[in-house]
Amino acid sequence: MRFLHTSDWHLGRIFHGLRLTDDQAYILDALISLEKDSRTDAVLIAGDIYDRSAPPTEAVSLLNEVLSRLIYGAGQNVILIAENHDSGERLGFAQSLLAKHKLFITGPLIENILPVVLTYTYGPVYFTPPTYAEPYGASEIFSCQLKTNEEVIKEQIRRQLEQIPKKARKIALAHVFLSGSVENFDSERPLSIGGTAAVSSKYFDYFNYASLGHLHACQGRGKIRYSGSLMKYSFNAASQKKCVHIIDLDGDGNINAETIYLTPRRELTCTTGSFDDLCKNPKTELAKNYLQITLTDEHPILDAKSRLQDVYPHILHLQYQRHQQLSDTALTLNHMQRSVKDLFEDFFKKMKNMPLDESEEKLLAGATMDVEKEDEQ
């Protein structure tokens, strides 16, 4: 059996004010072509299909088109799970009916989630979809006390494995933060508050392969892997390569994994330089990319973004280097614990790249004294 593992499409995403639907449609078209060329038997989507629980109309339409092309155009089975960005109730609508047409959706958590069973040359393959749920809600559904995300996943896997023959081939789809994995806080919504989200990889030792979602970087190895997000959804992810995994499962349950990288319509790029240099010596290779530009100029440039857009039409974010450096100073300490004089001196030094001189210190002292006198009155 051969299947494609993908996750975290986040359809309907808005990035720095830009709706990414057209870019998502472009890369999903490439994914469908790849799936046809690879002749897979199923497509697994490990959660976060939409970017929010009430997705915009264009996102719903895009998902409908993609699923129709996969199922009716290519004859694929599609197995997907609703996770923390999705509404399980909305995405899981008519799931019993759709399962008769090769679309298997696991929506909200229920007491008895059945595995999806697909039968091929060497017999049945069982797909278990432990779905996202808060510990409090899961405790009510399962009538037992669950305090963490790990306990919720553990209980779901335990219940689902009871329904599968021990020697059967088993595939897990899960949307989890695996202990020791790499997070990208700019684009991934936390699964829980208070540091209780991490799940041990040991719970997936029972499976021939674990198709994981939630973390946006492609990572993992062997039989436990994240495919990462469909696109780059943060400038901190500009250096990442986006991919899907093609997994071959043989009759004995062994797997062979191939990682295939996807090319977006526009790359996400960060570049730094002075305003004059970027204009007079343009980096023409970046003109078609979505850009974050960091200006090194000491003083603000009037209407810098619109003027740079004549050369780089797809600027999404413009910032100044001196502003970014502020976060690396003592200014990040609790300001209530520091004097006005200390705070202003730090601010002045970062903005002007020099300390206050003697005359400026006297001016600051006088201004501070005047303000203190007004407060006393």
Buried (B, 14 or more C-beta within 10 A) or exposed (E): BBBBBBBBBBBBBEBEEEBBBEBBBBBBBBBBEBBBEBEBBBBBBBBBBBBBBEBBEBBBBBBEBBBEBBBEEBEBBBBBBBBBBBBBEBBBEEBEEBBEEBBBBBBBBEEEBBBBEBEBEEEEBBBBBBBBBBBEEBBEBBEEEBEBBBBBBBBBBEBBBEEBEEEBBBBBBBBBBBEEBEBBEEBBEEBBEEEBBBBBBEBBEBBBBBBBBBBBBBBBEEBBBBBBBBBBBBBBBBEBEBBBBBBBBEEEBEBEBEBEEBEBBBBBBBBBBBBEBBBEEBBEEBEBBBBBBBBEBEEEBEEBBEEBBEBBEBBBBBBBBBEEEEEEEEBEEEEEEBEEEBBBBBEBEBBEEEEBEEEBEEEBEEEBEEEEEEEEE
